[in-house]
Amino acid sequence: MGIFKVTPLRKRQFIGGLIGILIGAGIIGFFSLKSSEEYISLGPMNNGHEEISCVVCHADANGNLVQQIQSNISHAAGIREKSVDFGSKDVTVKNCLECHDRPNDRHPTYRFSEPRFKKAIKNIDATTCITCHSEHNGERVSLKAVNYCMNCHQDLEVENDPVDVPHSELIAKEQWFTCIQCHDFHGNHRYVVPTKLNDTIPLDRIQVYLEGGEDPYGSDKKYLGLSEPEWIKTLQKK
């Protein structure tokens, strides 16, 4: 008689464990495929990002899974000063600027890190793209209100104001929604800015645009974002 006897219970445990390992490996393999990205996404990709794969923004975090767990447990226990990214790295402004860096940007994110904007960014954190362009919402802009100009332009003065309703009057009446009817926030569109309020882009068309619809400012842009193949080539050069 052998020292170890395989009982029906142990046999069932072994078979169950083996099946569990095979199922786990199959799930991991499935979700590793590019075709399965739609199942693990937090929501629909924003306008213009539909064909971009997850890894373009979500790079793997440093270290393996065990190291990441150990580091974060150490942080929770007070042994380690900082936590580490788990699974994938956090998406930052740097990720966005890999494709959308514009030398002509009227409102570049780095500018809002200046001390003079300290009060403004408490209301709207313009130091990061995702404040306005939160991904996985299937739209261009995720802000609920388009009155964001009020945070920096309360004291705006325009010399030789060309608009039939002066900027000073619009500001006094807090008609901040009219700003975007004339002005492209990033200044990347080539178009003629109207001088009459009645000729501005209707607010309902602006709202359709923010939700991912037709661009009311036109298709003539000074700089275009990189496509995924171009972005990959950029990374390969670094």
N, C-alpha and C positions, 0 to 999 in steps of 0.2 A: 504494500500500500504506500502511495506517495505521501510526502509531507503535506503538500497542498492539494486539496480536493476542490474541483470546480463545481460549485453548487449551481442549481438553476437560477438563483438570485444573482450570483456573481456574473453568470453568463448574460443575463438580461441587462445588468448594469454596464457590462462591457459593450454589448451591442448598442445600448442606448447612448453611451458616451461616444461611440464611433459615429453613430448617426448624427449626433449633435455637432461633432467636429466637421462632418461633411456638409451639413446644412449651413453652419457658420461660415465655412470656406466658400460655399456657393453664394451666400448673401454678400460677403465681402467682394468676391469676384464680380458679381453682378453690378454692385454699386460703384465699382472701379471703372466700369465702361463709360465712355462718353455718351452713349445712347441712353444711359440711365440718369443723366444729370437732371432731367425734368422731374424725376421722382424725389430727389434729395434737395432740390432748390426750395428756398423759403417762400418763393412766390414768383410770378412772371417777371422776366427780365425787362428792364426799362427800355423805352423807345431807342432804337439804334443798337442795342446790345443783344438782340435776339440770337445772333449767330456766334456770340463769344462764349467760349468754354469757361468752366468754373476756375480752372487753374490760372487763367489770365489775371484774376483778382485775388484768388485764394491760394496763395503759395503754401506749401507744407511748412509747418512749424519746425523749428530746430530740435534735433534729438528725436529718439524714437518714442513710442507711446509710453513705455515703462518709465523712461527718464522724465517725460513730461508729468506723469502722475506723481512720481517721487518728488519732483521739484515743487509742485503745487501743494502737496501734502506738507512738505517742509515749510512752505510759506504760510500755510494755515496754522501750523504749529509754532510759528514765530522763529523758526530756525533760519529761514531764508528771508532776505530783505524784500525781494520782489517775486511776483508770480511769473509764470512763463505762458506763452501762447499754447493752447491745447488743440491738437489736430491740425489746424491751419493758422497762419498768421493773421492778425487783424488787418482789415483793409484800411489804408490811410490815404491822405492826399497824394502821397508819392505815387501810389498805384494809379490814381486818376490822371495825374499829370504825365504818366508814361505815354498816354494816348492823346490827352487834351491840353497839352502845354501850348499856350498862345502868347507870343511876344507882345501882342496888341491888347491883351485882356484889360478891360477897363476896371475890373474889380478882381485882381489876382488875390488868391487866398493869403499869401504871405503878408500882404499889406495890412491885413486886419490884426496882425500880431503886434502892430505898433501901439505904444501906450495910449495914444489919443483915441483909439477905438475900444479901450478897455470897458467903458460903460456900454457901448453898443453891442458888443459880443455877449453881454450878459442876457440881452434880449433875443439875439439871433447870432449864433456862433458861425460867422462867415469865414473862420479860419479853416474850416473843413468842408469839402464838397457835399458830403452826405447830409448836411443840414438841410439843403434844398433839393438834392438829388438822391434821396434814399433809394437804394436799389431794391429789386424784387417787388416793385409795386406796379409795374407795367405802365409807367407814365414818365414824363420828362421831369416835372417838378412836383415834389410832394408837400409843399407848403400849402396850408389851407387858405391863406390870405395873401394877396399880392400888394400889401401895403408896406413891405419891408424897407422901402426907401426912407421912411420916416425915422429910422433908427440913426441915420447919419446926416440927413439933409434938412434938418429943421431950420438951420440958419442959412440956407442957400440964397445967394443973391446973384442974379443974372443981369449983367450990363447989356444995354441995348436989346432987351428981351424981344425976340422976334415973334412970340406967340400972341395970338389975339386975346387970350385970357392969360395974363402974366403969371409967371411962376409964383410970385409973392402972394397972389390972390388964391391960387390953388393950394399953396401951403397953409395959408391962413384958414381956409375952409377944410383943411385936412383931407383933400381929395388925392390921397397918395396912390390910389389905384390908377390914376391917369398917367403916372410916370411910365409904366410899362407899355401903355398904349402908344407911346412915342419912342421910347428908348429900349433898345436891346441891352439887357443887363451886362453882358460880357463884351458888347461892342464888336461882335465878330461878323455881323451882317452888313452887307453893302446895300443901303436903301436910302431913299430921300425922306428925311424927317419932316413931317408936316408942320406948318406954322399956324394952322387953324384947328381948334379943338374938335370941330365937327368932322375934320378929315382924318382924325386919328383912327387907329385900329380898334374896332368895337371890342368891348370887354368879353363878350361871349366867344368871339373868335380867339381871343387870348387864352381863355379858359380851355377851349378845345385843344389848343396848342400845348398847354401845360400838361394836359392829360394824355398827350401822345399823338395828337392829330396834326393836320396840315400846318406848316410853318407860315404864319401871316406876314413875317418879315421878308419872305422870299428865300430862294435857294442859293443866292450868290453870297458865299462866305469867303472871308479872307484866309482862314485856316480850317482844314478839315481834320477830324480825329483820325488816328491810325486804325486801319483794319487789323484783325487778329494776325494775319501773316506778317504784316509790317511790324507789329508790336513784337512778335517773336524774333524777327530779324534784328530789331533794336536790342533785345536782351542778349542775343548771341554775340553782338559786337562788344558787350561790356565785359 
